[in-house]
Amino acid sequence: MSLPLHASCHLEVGAIGQGTALEWTDGGTRDTHCIQMLRLGIDLGMTVIDTAPIYENGHAEEVVGRALAGRRTEAFVATKFSPEASRREHVIRSAEESLRRLRTDWIDLLQIHWPHPSVPLSESLEGMVRLVEQGKVRHLGLGNCTAGQIREALDTPAGPHLLSVQQEYSLADRSIEASILPLCDEHQLWLLAYSPLARGKIAPTDPRAVVLMEIAAKCESSIAQVVLAWLRRDVAVLPIPRSGSEDHLRENAAAATIDLCEDDVSRIDAAYAMRVEPVETDEIFVPDGDGVYTTLEEAIENRFDLVPGPADLAEKIESGELLKPIKLAVDRDDPHGRYRLLEGRVRYWAWVIAHRGKRPIPAVIEGLEEG
Ligand code: NAP
């Protein structure tokens, strides 16, 4: 089957890729299934495979390597290095370990997973350029960077090797549309859209989903396919959905052939407009959970050794931009009427530290009454 290629590139890759993060492998028969899914995805034209050393502690890369046995040239492998490995020599070592796990001689795209606020971006980029010079890496990418960091990177010797930016982008999080997406269009960078299906949470029961259902019925497609087609409306965007189900994988691949008309795009844009509100930080509570800080003291202590930790990130926030708004939910059970923090725990505490709790934080609030 011949599927559309990604629009904004000189390389022949499919318009929709495959993600490989979290809960994706658990050894044994599950690995065999994942290998089959990856190979089927390539057969269906989803040739960009996005992975990372951190996924299943290196195991996702190993599974990708096994899936590519005898088929390496058919796929475009994108991997990353973790914030802990941001120093020049560590970037190189991390990529060499990825090469071993992936059982390949080259990585098509090496990306910064998250920049480390205490390591100069230019130092990480130097390590990445060295890998290109050594022929171990073909292209470079930036992940979870602010628009300012993307501009900074474009201005270094790594600039000519930069192919992509990887950010969260879905109907649930459209924060990149303000400055990052225009920057990608301007510099002809791909935008690898991660969590494009909002981690499977685009609920058909959400009143806004009526629009998606109507368009899906017209296109004889699923809601997920409409969402992927909506993301692809910008030539820079290459969504990388993750699926462990053969039916979903086939659906996602086929979404590359769906082109929405302007009217459908505008209806979806309007229904899922993203409202960012400034919220006082003491109107928010952080629910208890694994590896979560619920108080400022805990966040400063950083006993889980999060990298970056809240205090590291606070320094960056003081002098620059917040990557994206945090996500909150209206909590009708909270006796103090506060919002519950859903996403952005490190960013929240970093903001509190940076502004000493005196500045409202940009947030997207689920469950707010319209009006
Ligand atoms: P996602 O792709 O938005 O959502 C995955 C969920 O959607 C799974 O539960 C999957 O369930 C479901 N799904 C997939 N296709 C579907 C379909 N056609 N219909 C209905 N449900 C469907 O979320 P993600 O895994 O967070 O993101 C995708 C990839 O982005 C990751 O695998 C990773 O490679 C990358 N990522 C990068 C970063 C970063 O910091 N750079 C962060 C997060 C993710 P089934 O398995 O049942 O299909």
Boltz pocket constraint, residues with backbone or C-beta under 6 A from the ligand:
constraints:
  - pocket:
      binder: B
      contacts: [[A, 18], [A, 19], [A, 20], [A, 21], [A, 22], [A, 50], [A, 51], [A, 113], [A, 143], [A, 144], [A, 166], [A, 167], [A, 193], [A, 194], [A, 195], [A, 196], [A, 197], [A, 198], [A, 199], [A, 200], [A, 201], [A, 222], [A, 224], [A, 225], [A, 240], [A, 241], [A, 242], [A, 243], [A, 244], [A, 245], [A, 247], [A, 248], [A, 249], [A, 251], [A, 252]]
      max_distance: 6.0
